[in-house]
Amino acid sequence: MFKHRRTKIRWILVIGFTVIVGAFVIYKIECLNDFNKTSLVDYKFPSKSLLSYMGNTTESLRKHLTSSVSVPKHITKSLKQLGKMDEVNKHFLFLNSVPKSGSEILVFLLERIQGENNFKHVRLKGGNKRKLNKIQQEEMVEEIYDIRRNMAIPLSFDRTVYFINFTSFDRQLPIYFNLIRHPITKVMTRALLTKTGTYDSYFIRCLLDAKRNCNFKNGRPYDLTIPYFCGHDPRCMLLNDNWAFEKAKSNVEKYYQVVGVLEEMNITLQVLETKIPQFFSGVKSTYQRNLLENYKNKKDPDIPEEIEISLRKTLVKEMEFYYWIKNRLLSQANKT
């Protein structure tokens, strides 16, 4: 009797346990089905939950969290990345001065009028090295741009250096301008003795002697006027090289607003004042007040005729370039 009762209790426990386990399994299956029917994307979040402000996807949450943290960038963008910009910066003036051509007059005038025209003139060092390789050109461009960033005002610069195309280094061009003088007079200033005001007789004899190295020879490199407008290609220095001549003219037409002529100083200043007024406003009157008396009576000694004939025969492209620049300047003056 006692054994029979124990067996009955045991079966009741087994049946009860089986029912409980079966009910639990059915519950889990139903939960899984419900989860598959309603994904996180379909679920409607409470109106005040974090996700409700950004849409109902985990991707929205990722974008929100990453966008809410600003990551500063310190990479300088190239002109290509920045999009279309003006090639020439109207607040940035550059004189790549030609030696023995009167550039010191322009520098003096820039320093005089910088205050009233609200800019500052900066004289760059290193003018003893005019022809630069690509790395040196880029270093010079970056030096100028560092100064511009630090000062953050309109600036003018001068340095004796051959033409540099700033856009080759993803930088805006300055307003280029320059001043040249008659090629024969320019050469002869090297022979002028300041104490006596006469030409060095040794230099005169040397120029006339074809066997000496003083005279100019076609195809050889010389630091004359054309290289300052042609650039740093080795061909730019070759005497009477047609490629250098055409390249210099092309660069003047593309990049130089004004190239003045020392022998036409009043016209040069008139054109500068008209073409680049933000820098040269009032420059002509400043010149007349401060420098005109010093230069109007100044005259170099006459050049011996045989020297002039000889130099005209050898400086063919330099002469052509000078007269081309002069005609361009006079044409600009007639339009003002």
Summary of the structure (lengths in Angstrom):
residues: 336
radius of gyration: 40.0
end to end distance: 133.9
largest distance: 154.8
contacts: 917
relative contact order: 0.11
helix: 55%
strand: 11%
